[in-house]
Amino acid sequence: MSKFLFVVPPFFGHISPTLSIGASLLARGHEVKWLGITPLAKVHLPEGGEFIYPEEDLAEYADEIQRILKRQDDGPTCSGPEVMKLALEETYVPFAKMMMKGLNNLVDAWKPDVMINDCITFAGALSAHLKGIPSVTTTPVPPDVMGDTANSAPKIFEWQQNLIKGLQREVGIYSDDIHIHSHKLNMVFTSQAFAGFEEKPPHMHFVGPVKGRPNLAPFDWERLSKATTPKVFVSLGTLLVDIRKEFFQKLINAFENQPVTIVAATNPDIFEKWPDNFIVNGFVPQSELMPQMDAVICHGGFNTVNDTFTNGLPMLITPIAYDHFHTAKLIEQAGCGVSIRYKRLRISDLRNTVFELLENPKYRQAAQKIKETFIEAGGNDKAVQLLEDFAEVHRVVDFDSPLA
Amino acid sequence: MDTITTKLSSEEIFSLMKQFITEVIGEEFVEEMDITPESSFTKDLEMDSIEIVSFSEKIKAHFGDQIDFTGWLSSMDLDQLINLNLGMIISYIEECQS
């Protein structure tokens, strides 16, 4: 049995797949811990796992962490190049620096066999490199979201490289190689076909969506069962708080009194009254709910994208910022949905597109094809097998042990 | 497509750019904007990468090889891209024409 340490960012979309894999690892008898820069509510954690929030080691950064988290609300109003800056320079790199101390302390004390860093949580791979622990990276979104900058935008590539090498020097890695991700195993939670990769680097494994994290959100199933019109699931994810009201107002304007049932995951408090054909809950058991739906509207948060195509449903994606545009492009390429940029979203297009998705079978057929590639990718079983094999091959000999 | 060989004045380039922008992002969204040479490309006009690509294609179709708009964009660093405004594009096209 092995000890696995997940290193995660304060963004639930990135944490979520690690909770699902963690649950599978725990069920196989492994020890699993997580380390993050903000606390995680216990209800999300699979039984037997431990989430470590190194409060003391992070104390000096408390205000700065809150400021950076608040800054994420600016994302939707930022342009593409501004988002790149916001993400890498203002968020990922500073978070990595702040996490190093608490992470190194935990690694020294617990001595994990394998460290697994989320792709935007560089501290995990950096600490693993410093401590000589085998490392794996998890990537919840289709990779290569910034494109081939080395050739298409050399100055932007140079900016990225300088930021990362600066970070590495600051934590004590004086090498010209990049160590923010594993060079040995990178697990991506989508299929190679959907990600649009004809060839892939040998260390990259597309394992498809993973599931099984605890989700105890209640739901009024009886009300749903009484709905007679096509059911459309709508989610805006856990971020993007500022534009929530505007987004759902558009949705109401488009679908009030229309022959559809809208099942929305958002805090109902934003409006006093919702139309009768809207079922609205702050938290929903999304993976149980999705098989009952006929179509999905979302901005491109990757867990919702995975839940949608796992069930072979067509999607209207309304990309807002970050990697949403890349995901939207992949969906249009696969033919399993339609993309309308949020900032150019007209009420009439919103309505017409949803009915087109419901009535024209070609979208559902394309979504079924993606579903098949997801199933073939292997999911939890494949991820666990890769991690167990990796732990076995890379088992570190403990020279301090009297038996060594 | 035939390329235009007559030199355009900066006013003419400006109105041509406005026409391209309208075609790319749609008339009703342009109506809400006050497009001036100071308009920032990404911030004020809120052009995303897909829209910038179709805008580039329109420039290429109109001016042909005399203007390498995509090459010009790809030589920029992040701050230059963030601060890119219509006036800079107009000056660049004027330079290429001379």
Interface residues (C-beta under 8 A of the other chain):
Chain A: S79 G80 P81 E82 M84 K85 S152 A153 P154 K155 I156 W159 P319 F325 K329 R341 K343 R344 R346
Chain B: I25 G26 E28 F29 S40 F41 T42 K43 E46 M47 D48 S49 I50 S74 S75 M76 D77 L78 L81 I82
